Amino acid sequence: MIAAAIVGVIAAIALPVYSSYMLKSKTAEAKTNLGSLRVAEESFYAEHDAHHAANAEPPLIPGAHSAAFDAAGSDFADLGWSPEGTVYFSYAVAVSGDGIGYTADAAADIDADGFVQLWGYAKPDGGDALLNGSLGCDVSFLTPKLVGRCGNDQTIF
């Protein structure tokens, strides 16, 4: 009986900690992919003198389960960018009118609580202005040219 109680207490402590670690690891996907998307955008700019906009892929923001990323059937094919495997985040790129500035953002509801987590990377346009992201990234929360959170919610993974 005592052994069962001890196991119950350990499980009560370990499960929330494990869940937190899982959410943090899923969030790391967005940071990594936004960094590699930045490299793809800069390479595209070097060849074409303009950044390339991309509609959201996957088109629907994934929930607690990962979704397929259709690089070939999306705007990301022109960039030559695709994440490996399935993704927990939807990715998009908004480009300024002059083609110099852009915001790449990522959105997900990885804990399926109904609140979307937003991450982004913003590069200023020719007039040093920032453009909000296509998925809802509010660039006023970002430091230009650094991957970061695009919102003021307190849920941090």
ZIZI-V124183 format. One record per residue. SS is DSSP state (a for helix, b for strand, c for the rest). D_FIRST is the distance of its C-alpha to the first C-alpha in Angstrom with 2 decimals. Layout:
ss->[SS	SS]
d_first->[D_FIRST	D_FIRST]
//
This chain:
ss->[c	a	a	a	a	a	a	a	a	a	a	a	a	a	a	a	a	a	a	a	a	a	a	a	a	a	a	a	a	a	a	a	a	a	a	a	a	a	a	a	a	a	a	a	a	a	a	a	c	c	c	c	c	b	b	b	b	c	c	c	c	c	c	c	c	c	b	c	c	c	c	c	c	c	c	a	a	a	a	c	c	c	c	c	c	c	b	c	c	b	b	b	b	b	b	c	c	c	c	c	c	b	b	b	b	b	b	b	c	c	c	c	c	c	c	c	b	b	b	b	b	b	b	c	c	c	c	c	c	c	c	c	c	c	c	c	c	c	a	a	a	c	c	c	c	c	c	b	b	c	c	c	c	c	c	c	c]
d_first->[0.00	3.80	5.42	5.19	6.37	8.77	10.01	10.65	12.58	14.46	15.40	16.60	18.82	19.96	21.12	23.71	24.99	25.39	27.21	29.48	30.42	31.25	33.52	35.24	36.00	37.49	39.60	40.98	42.69	45.00	46.02	46.82	48.66	50.68	51.80	52.99	54.56	56.51	57.88	58.92	60.66	62.54	63.66	64.86	66.71	68.43	69.85	70.65	71.22	68.74	65.01	63.64	61.79	58.96	57.42	53.66	51.91	49.67	51.52	48.39	45.86	42.74	39.38	35.94	37.23	40.11	43.54	46.49	49.26	52.67	54.82	57.74	58.07	57.80	59.92	57.86	59.70	62.85	60.95	59.61	56.10	52.94	49.30	47.49	45.33	43.86	43.57	41.35	44.42	47.80	50.73	54.26	57.31	59.82	63.18	65.72	69.21	70.79	68.31	67.52	64.35	61.17	57.58	54.92	51.76	48.38	46.22	42.76	39.88	37.19	34.32	35.85	35.93	39.64	40.91	43.00	42.72	46.23	47.44	51.06	53.91	57.31	60.67	63.52	66.64	70.20	70.30	67.01	65.25	61.77	60.98	57.83	55.80	55.97	52.26	52.32	52.14	53.70	55.52	55.84	52.29	53.24	55.00	57.78	57.39	53.68	50.73	48.68	46.97	49.33	47.79	46.69	43.22	40.45	38.07	38.25	36.45]
//
